[in-house]
Amino acid sequence: MVAHHQAGDPMNASVRYTYLSRGELAQKLGEKGHHLSSYLVAKLLRLAKLGKRKMSKSGIPQSVAGRKSQFTHIAYLIDQFERLGLPIVSIDSKKKELLGQLFRSGKLYCQEPLVCHDHDFPSLSTGKVVPHGIYDLGLNEGYMHLGTSADTPEFACDCLESWWQNYGTFRYPHAQEVLVLCDSGGSNNCRFYRFKEALQELANRTQITFHISHYPTYCSKYNPIDRRLFPHITRALSGCILDSVETMQQLICQRAHTSTGLEVFCKIVKKNYQTGIKASNEFIQHIPIQFSNLNPKWNYIAVPKPQYREVILC
């Protein structure tokens, strides 16, 4: 009966599945003169080694050249920076959050239900928050920056500078180099010249050398911040009404830490960022970024210019 309503994996003949439910199988067997209960149908499915499973998001849409070598290179860089005691951070922007009396998944202990709008239209929100995270692999610390504007390369680099000025210089007082792991898309897109330009400006201001390594396309789930920090941010905000960015900051600071040692710090960034800004022609023509010989589109270094001083006009 299952043989006419099943499919499988063309690369593995032992993998099979059927789209018929137990009730549908019992009905079809009854039409053949075999009247069985759903319980017996379930036993027959187990004998046929057909279990109930959900889809697994493990497939890759298409092959990416240099994928394996990039993972090997990232592992090598992490090992080298760990041996030298230099900072290793993973950065990424989390899904944007809408503020207001809007529904959020999750449950809380309450005497009365929390009332929210029956629709989640963006027009009903009172604002939007762009959460940008920085995760320190060595110290197991997370740093969230809640932007109230747009997710741009300038915003990503400003968050990185804020982390370094407020925490990095004290955690690593003698460090002159930082390894930054990030995805290939978003505000830190590996194809954006503007991100590289903003990164070079950051290196000049801080006099710190930034080593950038992007995870290959379709491999963002391997970025450490996506599994070590962001799930706890989601847990901290679960079931709560985000009526303001201050409420969101308070929830993250109070609830995002774990019993295994994760500490999370949060800051609000109210600077306004403009979208659509392109890199200057001078930067594109004379790119000071040093590209690696291995996968140069994913690996490069922003080295600060010597004796750089920022001039402040009064």
C-alpha positions in Angstrom: 0.0 0.0 0.0 2.8 2.4 0.8 4.8 1.5 -2.3 2.4 3.5 -4.5 2.3 6.5 -2.2 6.0 7.0 -1.1 9.1 8.8 -2.2 12.7 8.8 -1.1 16.2 10.1 -1.4 17.7 9.5 -4.8 21.2 9.5 -3.3 20.2 6.9 -0.6 17.9 4.0 -1.5 17.4 3.1 2.2 15.6 6.5 2.9 11.9 6.4 2.3 8.8 8.3 3.4 5.1 8.4 2.8 2.7 11.3 2.7 -0.3 9.2 3.9 -1.5 9.5 7.4 -2.4 6.5 9.6 -6.1 7.2 9.1 -5.7 7.4 5.3 -3.7 4.1 5.3 -6.4 2.4 7.5 -9.1 3.6 5.0 -7.2 2.3 2.0 -6.5 -1.0 3.7 -10.2 -1.3 4.6 -11.1 -0.8 0.9 -8.9 -3.9 0.2 -10.7 -5.9 2.8 -8.2 -5.4 5.7 -9.9 -3.6 8.5 -7.2 -2.4 10.9 -7.1 0.2 13.6 -4.8 3.2 13.5 -2.8 1.6 16.3 -2.0 -1.5 14.1 -1.2 0.7 11.1 1.4 2.6 13.3 2.9 -0.8 14.2 3.1 -1.8 10.5 4.8 1.6 9.8 7.4 0.9 12.4 8.1 -2.5 11.0 8.6 -0.9 7.6 11.0 1.6 9.3 8.8 4.5 8.3 9.0 7.0 11.2 7.3 10.4 11.6 9.9 13.1 11.1 10.0 16.7 10.1 12.1 18.4 7.4 15.7 19.0 8.2 17.2 22.3 7.0 20.6 20.7 6.1 20.6 21.0 2.4 22.6 23.7 0.5 20.8 25.5 -2.4 23.9 25.3 -4.6 27.5 24.5 -4.3 29.9 27.3 -3.3 33.4 27.3 -4.6 36.0 27.4 -1.8 33.5 26.5 1.0 35.6 23.8 2.6 38.9 25.7 2.3 37.2 28.8 4.0 36.1 26.8 7.0 39.6 25.3 7.3 41.1 28.8 7.1 38.7 30.2 9.8 39.6 27.3 12.1 43.3 28.1 11.6 42.8 31.8 12.3 40.8 31.1 15.5 43.5 28.7 16.7 46.3 31.3 16.1 44.4 34.1 17.8 43.5 31.9 20.8 47.2 30.9 21.2 48.3 34.6 21.2 45.5 35.7 23.5 44.0 38.1 21.0 40.3 39.0 20.8 38.0 36.9 18.5 34.5 38.3 18.0 31.6 37.2 15.9 29.2 39.9 14.6 25.8 39.9 13.0 22.5 41.7 12.9 19.4 40.0 14.3 15.9 40.2 12.9 14.4 43.6 13.2 11.8 44.0 16.0 8.7 46.2 15.9 7.7 48.2 18.9 4.2 48.5 20.3 1.3 46.4 21.5 2.0 43.6 19.0 1.9 39.9 19.5 5.0 38.0 20.3 5.4 34.2 20.6 6.1 32.8 24.1 4.4 32.4 27.4 4.7 34.1 30.8 3.3 33.5 34.3 0.5 36.0 34.6 -2.7 36.4 36.6 -4.4 38.0 33.5 -3.6 37.6 29.8 -1.4 40.3 28.2 -3.6 42.2 25.7 -2.1 43.0 22.3 -3.5 44.0 18.9 -5.3 41.2 16.9 -3.2 42.1 13.9 0.6 42.5 13.5 0.6 45.1 10.8 3.8 47.2 10.7 1.5 50.3 10.5 0.4 49.6 14.1 3.9 49.7 15.5 5.4 52.7 17.3 8.9 52.1 16.0 11.5 49.7 14.8 14.7 48.3 16.4 17.7 46.9 14.6 19.5 44.6 17.1 23.2 44.2 16.2 25.2 41.7 18.2 28.9 41.2 19.0 29.9 37.9 20.7 33.4 37.4 22.3 34.3 33.8 21.8 37.1 33.8 24.4 35.2 35.5 27.2 31.7 34.2 26.4 30.3 37.7 26.5 27.7 39.2 24.3 27.2 42.9 23.4 23.9 44.0 21.9 23.5 47.4 20.2 19.8 48.4 19.6 19.7 50.8 16.7 16.6 52.9 16.0 17.5 53.7 12.4 18.7 51.5 9.5 21.1 48.5 9.3 24.0 49.9 7.3 27.7 49.3 7.1 28.3 52.5 9.1 26.0 51.1 11.8 27.9 47.8 11.9 31.3 49.5 12.2 30.0 52.0 14.8 28.8 49.0 17.0 32.3 47.4 16.6 33.9 50.7 17.6 31.6 51.0 20.6 32.5 47.5 21.8 36.2 48.3 21.5 36.1 51.6 23.2 33.9 50.5 26.1 35.0 46.9 26.6 37.7 45.7 24.2 40.4 48.1 25.4 39.8 46.9 29.0 39.5 43.2 28.2 42.5 43.2 26.0 44.7 46.2 27.0 47.7 45.0 24.9 45.9 43.8 21.8 46.7 45.5 18.5 44.8 43.0 16.3 41.2 41.7 16.3 39.7 38.8 14.4 36.1 39.5 13.2 33.9 36.6 12.0 30.8 37.5 10.1 28.3 36.4 7.4 28.6 37.2 3.7 25.4 39.3 3.6 23.6 42.0 5.5 25.3 45.2 6.6 28.7 43.5 6.6 28.3 42.1 3.1 31.5 40.8 1.6 30.7 42.5 -1.7 30.1 46.0 -0.2 32.9 48.5 -0.8 31.2 50.7 1.7 31.7 48.2 4.5 35.3 48.0 3.7 35.6 51.7 3.6 33.9 52.1 6.9 36.1 49.4 8.3 39.2 51.1 7.2 38.0 54.4 8.8 37.4 52.4 12.0 41.0 51.0 11.9 42.4 54.5 11.4 40.5 55.9 14.4 41.3 53.1 16.8 44.7 52.2 15.4 43.7 48.5 15.6 44.2 46.0 12.8 41.0 44.2 12.0 41.2 40.7 10.4 37.9 40.0 8.6 36.7 36.4 7.7 33.3 35.9 6.2 31.5 32.6 6.3 30.6 31.4 2.8 27.3 32.0 1.3 24.4 29.8 2.7 26.6 29.1 5.8 25.5 31.9 8.1 24.1 29.3 10.6 27.8 28.4 11.4 28.5 31.9 12.6 29.1 31.5 16.4 26.9 34.4 17.4 23.8 32.7 15.7 23.9 29.8 18.1 25.7 31.1 21.2 24.1 34.6 21.7 21.0 35.1 19.6 18.9 32.2 20.9 19.3 33.7 24.4 18.2 37.1 23.1 15.1 35.5 21.7 14.4 33.8 25.0 14.8 37.0 26.9 12.2 38.7 24.7 9.8 35.8 24.4 6.2 36.5 25.4 6.9 40.2 26.3 5.4 43.2 24.8 8.1 45.6 23.5 6.5 49.0 24.1 9.8 50.8 23.9 13.5 50.3 23.1 14.2 50.9 26.7 12.0 47.9 27.7 13.9 45.8 25.2 17.2 46.9 26.6 16.1 46.1 30.1 14.8 42.6 29.2 18.1 41.7 27.5 20.2 42.9 30.4 18.1 41.0 32.9 17.2 37.8 31.2 19.7 37.0 28.4 22.5 35.7 30.7 22.9 31.9 31.3 23.9 29.7 34.2 26.9 28.5 32.1 28.5 31.9 32.3 27.2 34.0 29.3 27.1 37.7 30.2 25.2 40.1 27.9 25.6 43.9 27.8 23.2 46.1 25.9 23.3 49.7 24.6 20.9 51.9 22.7 22.2 53.6 19.5 20.0 56.6 18.5 22.1 57.9 15.7 20.4 58.2 12.4 21.9 56.2 9.5 21.2 56.9 5.8 20.8 54.1 3.4 22.1 53.9 -0.1 25.5 55.5 0.6 28.2 54.3 -1.8 31.9 54.1 -1.3 33.9 57.0 -2.5 35.7 56.8 -5.9 39.0 57.5 -4.3 38.6 54.5 -2.0 37.6 52.2 -4.9 40.5 53.4 -7.0 43.1 53.1 -4.2 41.8 50.4 -1.9 44.0 50.2 1.2 42.5 46.9 2.3 44.9 44.0 2.2 43.3 40.9 0.6 44.4 37.4 1.5 45.7 35.0 -1.2 43.1 32.4 -0.1 39.5 33.3 -0.9 40.2 37.1 -1.1 36.5 38.0 -1.3 36.1 36.5 2.2 39.4 37.2 3.9 41.0 40.7 4.2 42.7 42.9 6.7 42.1 46.6 7.5 45.5 48.0 8.6 45.4 51.5 10.2 47.4 54.3 8.6 50.4 55.2 10.7 50.2 58.4 12.8 46.6 58.9 11.9 44.9 61.8 13.8 41.2 62.7 13.5 40.8 66.5 13.0 37.9 68.0 14.8 36.7 71.3 13.3 35.4 73.8 15.9 
